[in-house]
Amino acid sequence: MSLPRAPDRLSDEMAAAIGHAVSAFGFLEEALKRAIFSLTRAGLGQEVNDKALRQWLRRMEEIADDTLGTLIDSFAAAMKQADIEGRQTLADDLRAIRLQRNLLCHASWRPGARPGQWHPTFINTRGERYPDDMDPAAVHAIHAETLRAARRVVSIMRGTGIDGEWAGHDGD
């Protein structure tokens, strides 16, 4: 089978569903960064020495470029350090979302077996292919689950009393 000259054009509904899901992944990444900031800053305490503060600030600069998987691992470690209830369930949910994110963001799409369905051509790091066709409803479900997880992350962040600043939010 030869490689097509261009990808098949997604239906507007499928393209919009993927776009909304990708937007939710971006929001989740932002929420994870803010929560890592809040949890780890709270963990330093009030009487932090200069060396510890410098190390923490350096790490906060580094997370700006971290991948979603690394952010999830860092957040899970910060939740463990802070003894957050339900942390394992949330960490497991976030790891499942990461796999869905990789699928939606890196797949090449072909028409599925039935009208309105699309097949993501994607091989993960374990060499596995995604076996099923997807439709917009399946992608909307991923979007909704991502937002639910992001709300849980934000709730944990707010529980520290350290919200920090949200990029592009002027507070008005």
C-alpha positions as CSV (number, residue, x, y, z in Angstrom):
1,M,0.0,0.0,0.0
2,S,1.5,3.3,-1.0
3,L,1.4,6.4,1.2
4,P,-1.4,8.8,0.2
5,R,-0.3,12.2,-1.1
6,A,-2.3,13.9,1.6
7,P,-4.4,12.8,4.6
8,D,-8.1,12.3,4.3
9,R,-10.0,15.4,5.3
10,L,-11.7,14.8,8.7
11,S,-15.4,15.7,9.0
12,D,-15.9,19.1,10.6
13,E,-17.5,17.4,13.6
14,M,-14.5,15.1,14.1
15,A,-12.0,17.9,13.6
16,A,-13.9,20.0,16.1
17,A,-14.0,17.2,18.6
18,I,-10.3,16.6,18.3
19,G,-9.6,20.4,18.6
20,H,-11.6,20.6,21.8
21,A,-9.9,17.6,23.3
22,V,-6.4,19.0,22.4
23,S,-7.5,22.3,24.1
24,A,-8.5,20.3,27.2
25,F,-5.1,18.6,27.2
26,G,-3.4,22.0,27.2
27,F,-5.6,23.2,30.1
28,L,-4.7,20.0,32.0
29,E,-1.0,20.7,31.5
30,E,-1.4,24.2,32.8
31,A,-3.3,22.9,35.8
32,L,-0.6,20.3,36.5
33,K,2.1,23.0,36.4
34,R,0.2,25.3,38.8
35,A,-0.6,22.4,41.1
36,I,3.1,21.2,41.2
37,F,4.0,24.8,42.0
38,S,1.5,25.1,44.8
39,L,2.1,21.6,46.3
40,T,5.9,21.9,46.3
41,R,5.9,25.5,47.5
42,A,3.6,24.6,50.4
43,G,5.9,21.7,51.2
44,L,8.9,24.0,51.6
45,G,7.2,25.7,54.5
46,Q,7.6,29.3,55.8
47,E,11.2,29.1,57.0
48,V,12.8,28.0,53.7
49,N,16.6,28.6,53.3
50,D,18.0,30.4,50.3
51,K,19.6,27.2,48.8
52,A,16.3,25.2,49.0
53,L,14.4,28.2,47.5
54,R,16.8,28.5,44.6
55,Q,16.6,24.8,43.8
56,W,12.8,25.0,43.9
57,L,12.7,28.0,41.7
58,R,15.0,26.3,39.2
59,R,12.7,23.3,39.1
60,M,9.7,25.5,38.6
61,E,11.5,27.0,35.5
62,E,12.2,23.5,34.2
63,I,8.6,22.3,34.4
64,A,7.6,24.8,31.7
65,D,9.1,22.4,29.1
66,D,8.1,19.1,30.7
67,T,6.1,16.6,28.8
68,L,2.6,15.6,30.0
69,G,4.0,12.3,31.2
70,T,6.7,14.0,33.3
71,L,4.2,16.5,34.6
72,I,2.0,13.7,35.7
73,D,4.9,11.9,37.5
74,S,5.9,15.1,39.2
75,F,2.4,15.9,40.3
76,A,1.9,12.3,41.6
77,A,5.1,12.7,43.6
78,A,4.0,16.1,45.0
79,M,0.6,14.6,45.9
80,K,2.4,11.7,47.7
81,Q,4.6,14.1,49.6
82,A,1.6,16.2,50.6
83,D,-0.4,13.0,51.5
84,I,-3.3,13.9,49.3
85,E,-6.3,11.5,49.6
86,G,-7.2,9.6,46.5
87,R,-3.9,10.3,44.8
88,Q,-3.4,6.9,43.3
89,T,-6.8,6.9,41.5
90,L,-6.1,10.4,40.2
91,A,-2.6,9.5,39.1
92,D,-3.9,6.4,37.3
93,D,-6.6,8.5,35.6
94,L,-4.0,11.1,34.5
95,R,-1.8,8.3,33.0
96,A,-4.7,7.0,31.0
97,I,-5.5,10.5,29.7
98,R,-1.8,10.8,28.7
99,L,-2.2,7.7,26.5
100,Q,-5.4,9.2,24.9
101,R,-3.6,12.5,24.4
102,N,-0.7,10.7,22.6
103,L,-3.3,8.9,20.4
104,L,-5.3,12.0,19.5
105,C,-2.3,14.3,19.0
106,H,0.0,12.0,17.0
107,A,-2.4,9.8,15.0
108,S,-2.9,10.0,11.3
109,W,-6.6,9.6,10.5
110,R,-8.2,7.4,7.9
111,P,-11.9,6.8,7.2
112,G,-13.3,4.1,9.5
113,A,-15.4,1.0,8.7
114,R,-18.7,2.9,9.1
115,P,-19.8,6.3,8.1
116,G,-18.8,9.0,10.6
117,Q,-16.1,6.9,12.1
118,W,-12.3,7.4,11.7
119,H,-9.4,5.1,12.4
120,P,-6.4,6.6,14.1
121,T,-3.2,5.2,12.6
122,F,-0.9,5.3,15.6
123,I,1.7,3.0,17.1
124,N,2.6,3.6,20.7
125,T,6.0,3.2,22.4
126,R,5.3,-0.5,23.0
127,G,4.7,-1.1,19.3
128,E,0.9,-1.5,19.8
129,R,-1.6,-0.2,17.2
130,Y,-4.9,1.4,18.3
131,P,-7.4,-1.2,17.2
132,D,-10.7,0.6,17.1
133,D,-12.4,3.2,15.0
134,M,-13.5,6.4,16.7
135,D,-16.3,8.8,16.2
136,P,-16.8,12.4,17.5
137,A,-18.7,11.0,20.6
138,A,-15.7,9.0,21.6
139,V,-13.4,12.0,21.3
140,H,-15.9,14.1,23.2
141,A,-15.8,11.6,26.0
142,I,-12.0,11.9,26.2
143,H,-12.4,15.7,26.3
144,A,-14.9,15.5,29.2
145,E,-12.8,13.0,31.2
146,T,-9.8,15.3,30.7
147,L,-11.7,18.3,32.0
148,R,-12.9,16.3,35.0
149,A,-9.4,15.3,35.9
150,A,-8.2,18.9,35.4
151,R,-10.9,20.1,37.8
152,R,-9.6,17.6,40.4
153,V,-6.1,18.9,39.9
154,V,-7.2,22.5,40.3
155,S,-9.1,21.5,43.4
156,I,-6.0,20.1,45.0
157,M,-4.0,23.2,44.0
158,R,-6.6,25.5,45.6
159,G,-6.5,23.4,48.7
160,T,-2.9,24.6,49.3
161,G,-4.1,28.2,49.4
162,I,-1.4,29.0,46.8
163,D,-3.1,29.6,43.4
164,G,-0.3,31.4,41.6
165,E,-1.1,33.2,38.4
166,W,-2.9,31.7,35.4
167,A,-1.3,32.5,32.0
168,G,-3.4,35.1,30.1
169,H,-5.8,35.7,33.0
170,D,-5.8,39.2,34.2
171,G,-8.3,38.6,37.0
172,D,-11.1,40.9,35.7
